[in-house]
Amino acid sequence: MLSTQTDEVLGFIREFEVSSRDYLLSKGLSESEMRNAYLDLQWDFLHTILKNISQ
């Protein structure tokens, strides 16, 4: 993978992390609830990516 592609992927992942955290905070979740909810979001995100790749 080229360096620019790697940078783009890492940037996308960072944006996902920040937007996910902001979304969960806006829902009023506590820190302990956020950990589990964030893992659920990551899992769903991964499955969406894998599903789109396999099509």
MARBA-3410 file (N, C-alpha, C, O; in Angstrom, 1 decimal):
55
0.9,-1.2,0.0,0.0,0.0,0.0,0.9,1.2,0.0,1.9,1.3,0.7 ~ 0.6,2.2,-0.8,1.3,3.4,-0.9,1.2,4.2,0.4,0.2,4.1,1.1 ~ 2.2,5.1,0.6,2.1,5.9,1.8,0.9,6.8,1.9,0.3,6.9,2.9 ~ 0.5,7.4,0.7,-0.6,8.3,0.7,-1.9,7.5,1.0,-2.8,8.0,1.7 ~ -2.0,6.2,0.5,-3.2,5.4,0.8,-3.2,5.1,2.2,-4.3,5.1,2.8
-2.1,4.7,2.8,-2.0,4.4,4.2,-2.5,5.6,5.1,-3.3,5.5,6.0 ~ -2.0,6.8,4.7,-2.4,8.0,5.4,-3.9,8.3,5.3,-4.5,8.7,6.3 ~ -4.5,8.0,4.1,-5.9,8.2,3.9,-6.7,7.2,4.8,-7.7,7.6,5.4 ~ -6.3,6.0,4.8,-7.0,5.0,5.6,-6.9,5.3,7.1,-7.9,5.3,7.8 ~ -5.7,5.7,7.6,-5.5,6.1,9.0,-6.4,7.3,9.3,-7.0,7.4,10.4
-6.4,8.2,8.4,-7.2,9.4,8.6,-8.7,9.1,8.7,-9.4,9.6,9.6 ~ -9.1,8.2,7.9,-10.5,7.8,7.9,-10.9,7.1,9.2,-11.9,7.3,9.8 ~ -10.0,6.2,9.7,-10.2,5.5,10.9,-10.2,6.5,12.1,-11.1,6.4,13.0 ~ -9.3,7.5,12.1,-9.4,8.5,13.1,-10.7,9.3,13.1,-11.2,9.6,14.2 ~ -11.1,9.7,11.9,-12.4,10.4,11.8,-13.6,9.5,12.4,-14.4,10.0,13.0
-13.5,8.2,12.1,-14.5,7.3,12.6,-14.5,7.3,14.1,-15.6,7.4,14.7 ~ -13.3,7.2,14.7,-13.2,7.2,16.1,-13.8,8.5,16.8,-14.5,8.4,17.7 ~ -13.4,9.6,16.2,-13.8,10.9,16.8,-15.4,11.0,16.6,-16.0,11.4,17.6 ~ -15.9,10.8,15.4,-17.3,10.9,15.2,-18.1,9.9,16.0,-19.2,10.3,16.5 ~ -17.6,8.7,16.2,-18.3,7.7,17.0,-18.3,8.2,18.5,-19.4,8.1,19.1
-17.2,8.7,19.0,-17.2,9.2,20.3,-18.2,10.3,20.5,-18.9,10.4,21.5 ~ -18.1,11.3,19.6,-19.1,12.4,19.6,-20.5,12.0,19.6,-21.4,12.5,20.4 ~ -20.8,11.0,18.8,-22.2,10.5,18.6,-22.6,9.8,20.0,-23.7,10.1,20.5 ~ -21.7,9.0,20.5,-22.1,8.3,21.8,-22.2,9.3,22.9,-23.1,9.1,23.8 ~ -21.4,10.3,23.0,-21.5,11.4,24.0,-22.8,12.1,23.9,-23.5,12.4,24.9
-23.2,12.4,22.6,-24.5,13.1,22.4,-25.7,12.2,22.9,-26.8,12.8,23.1 ~ -25.5,10.9,22.9,-26.6,10.0,23.4,-26.6,10.0,24.9,-27.5,9.3,25.5 ~ -25.6,10.6,25.6,-25.6,10.6,27.0,-25.1,9.4,27.7,-25.4,9.1,28.9 ~ -24.3,8.6,27.0,-23.8,7.4,27.6,-22.6,7.7,28.6,-21.9,8.6,28.4 ~ -22.6,6.8,29.6,-21.5,7.0,30.6,-20.2,6.4,30.0,-20.3,5.7,29.0
-19.1,6.6,30.6,-17.8,6.1,30.1,-17.8,4.6,30.0,-17.3,4.1,29.0 ~ -18.4,3.9,31.0,-18.4,2.4,30.9,-19.3,2.0,29.8,-19.0,1.0,29.2 ~ -20.5,2.6,29.6,-21.4,2.3,28.5,-20.7,2.6,27.2,-21.0,1.8,26.2 ~ -20.0,3.6,27.1,-19.3,4.0,25.9,-18.4,3.0,25.4,-18.3,2.7,24.2 ~ -17.7,2.3,26.2,-16.7,1.3,25.8,-17.4,0.2,25.0,-17.0,-0.2,23.9
-18.5,-0.3,25.6,-19.2,-1.4,24.9,-19.9,-0.9,23.7,-19.9,-1.6,22.6 ~ -20.5,0.3,23.7,-21.2,0.8,22.5,-20.2,1.1,21.4,-20.5,0.9,20.2 ~ -19.0,1.6,21.8,-17.9,1.8,20.8,-17.5,0.5,20.1,-17.3,0.5,18.9 ~ -17.3,-0.5,20.9,-17.0,-1.8,20.3,-18.1,-2.3,19.4,-17.8,-2.9,18.3 ~ -19.3,-2.1,19.7,-20.4,-2.5,18.8,-20.4,-1.7,17.5,-20.6,-2.3,16.5
-20.1,-0.4,17.6,-19.9,0.4,16.4,-18.8,-0.1,15.5,-18.9,-0.2,14.3 ~ -17.7,-0.4,16.2,-16.5,-0.9,15.4,-16.9,-2.2,14.7,-16.5,-2.4,13.6 ~ -17.5,-3.1,15.4,-17.9,-4.4,14.9,-18.8,-4.2,13.7,-18.6,-4.8,12.6 ~ -19.8,-3.3,13.8,-20.8,-3.0,12.7,-20.0,-2.4,11.5,-20.3,-2.8,10.4 ~ -19.1,-1.5,11.8,-18.3,-0.9,10.8,-17.5,-1.9,10.0,-17.4,-1.9,8.8
-16.8,-2.8,10.7,-16.0,-3.8,10.1,-16.9,-4.7,9.2,-16.5,-5.1,8.1 ~ -18.0,-5.1,9.7,-18.9,-6.0,8.9,-19.4,-5.3,7.7,-19.5,-5.9,6.6 ~ -19.7,-4.0,7.8,-20.1,-3.2,6.6,-19.0,-3.2,5.6,-19.3,-3.4,4.4 ~ -17.8,-3.0,6.0,-16.7,-2.9,5.1,-16.5,-4.3,4.4,-16.4,-4.4,3.2 ~ -16.5,-5.4,5.2,-16.3,-6.7,4.7,-17.4,-7.1,3.7,-17.2,-7.7,2.7
-18.6,-6.7,4.0,-19.8,-7.0,3.2,-19.6,-6.3,1.8,-19.9,-6.9,0.8 ~ -19.2,-5.0,1.9,-19.0,-4.2,0.6,-17.9,-4.7,-0.2,-17.9,-4.7,-1.4 ~ -16.8,-5.3,0.4,-15.7,-5.8,-0.3,-16.1,-7.1,-1.0,-15.6,-7.3,-2.2 ~ -16.9,-7.9,-0.4,-17.3,-9.2,-1.0,-18.3,-9.1,-2.1,-18.6,-10.1,-2.7 ~ -18.9,-7.9,-2.3,-19.9,-7.8,-3.3,-19.3,-7.5,-4.7,-20.0,-7.4,-5.7
END
